[in-house]
Amino acid sequence: MPLYRVRDAADLLGVSDDTVRRWVDAGSLPSTRDGSGRSVVEGADLARFAVEHAASAATDTTAVARSARNRFAGLVTRVVVDGVMAQVEMQCGPHRVVSLMSREAAEEMGLAPGSRATAVVKATTVIVETPAGTS
């Protein structure tokens, strides 16, 4: 299960680090401590929180030029695999994005609730990307 530092959680939720710290301190957003004593949030908890408290859209920090302009960075909240297809639901700030893809692609990307991903929308196609080196 991926763990997110407060700064990363804030980027994905579209809020400040201080806001995430207040949510953690208030018990609204569950957290634990990593080996260095830093506060971290489990990906599944962050995905649930994102759905319940949809805020402004997170920014894409990949710094890669693309022709597609409709990019939504966020968290995978649900993956339904059936036969050869997979349905991947994401919460990208206030936007819920759903993508249909092959089961093989979803498995290769390691998509699961709490995974970080970016939905790329071009015409009627939604393409899901994950950060390099994660799966």
N, C-alpha and C positions, 0 to 999 in steps of 0.2 A: 504494500500500500504506500503510495507516495506521501511524503510529509512536506508541508509548505511552511517556510519561515513567515513571520508576520508581514514583512515587506512584500513577499511574493503573493500572499493571500490578499493583501491590500490592493495590489496591482490587478489581480484577477477579479476582485469585487468592485473595482473602480472607486475606492475610497482611500483615505490616508492611513498610514501606519498607526497613528494615534487612535483612529476610529476602531481598527481591528483590536488594538490593545484594550480599549474600553469594553468591547464586546467580550473579549476573553476574560477580563477582570470581573465583568458582571455575570459571567457564566452563560452568556447567550451563545458563545462559540466555544465548543470544547477544545482544549489544548493539552499538550504534554510538554515535557522538556527533552531536548535531544542530548546527546553525549557531552555537548559543550555547555549545557545549561540554558540554551536558548529556547524560547517558547516556539512550539511548532504545532501545526494543525494537520490532522490526518485528512487526506484527499477526500474520502467519502463524507466526512463531517463537513468539510468546506463545500462540497457539491450540494449537500442537503441544505446548508445555510444559504447558499447562493440562490437556490430555487425559492426558498421561503422569503428571502429578503432581496429580491432582484433590484439592483441599483443601476447606476450608469455603466455603460459598456467598458470593459477592460481594453487597454491599448495593446496593439501588437508590437512586441519589442524585438522581432526577428531581424529587422533592418535589411530585408531582402526585397528587391524591386520585383513587382509582379504586375501583370496587366489587369488582373482582377482587383477591383477597388472595394468590393464588399467582403471585408474580412472581419470575423468576429472571434476574438480571443476569449476563451472561457474554460469551463470545466465540463467533463463528461458527467452526466447525472444518471444515465441509464443505458444499458446495452442489452438488446434482446436478439439472441441468435437462434435462427430456425433454418435448418437445412443448409442451403447454400448462401442465404442472405443474412444480413445483420441490420438492425435498426439502432442507430446511435443518437441519443438525445443529449443535448448540451445546454447549459445555461451560460449565456454570454451577456453579462450585465443584465439588463431588463429583458433580453431576447432569449426565447427558447427556440433552438434550432434543432431540426431533426434531419438526419441523413440516412439514406439506404445505401448499403455497400455490400460487397461480397463478404461472406463469413471469413474467408481467408485474409482479406485485407484488414478486417477488424482484429483478428487474432494476431497477425504480423505486427500491427501497430500497438498491440497490448492495451487496447481501449477497454477501460473499466471505470465504474463510478469513482470520481476523484482525480482521474487523469487530466492533465492539461492538454488542451488541443485548440486548434484554430479552424473555424468553419470558413471556407472560401466559397462564396456564392457567385457563380457566373452563369447568367441566363437561368435555366431551370435546374442546373446541376449544383449540388452542394458537395464540396470536397473537404475532407477533414485532414488536418496536418497535426503532427506532434513534434515537439522540440527534438532536434537531432540528439541521438544517443540515449533516448529514453524508450523503454518498452517493457 
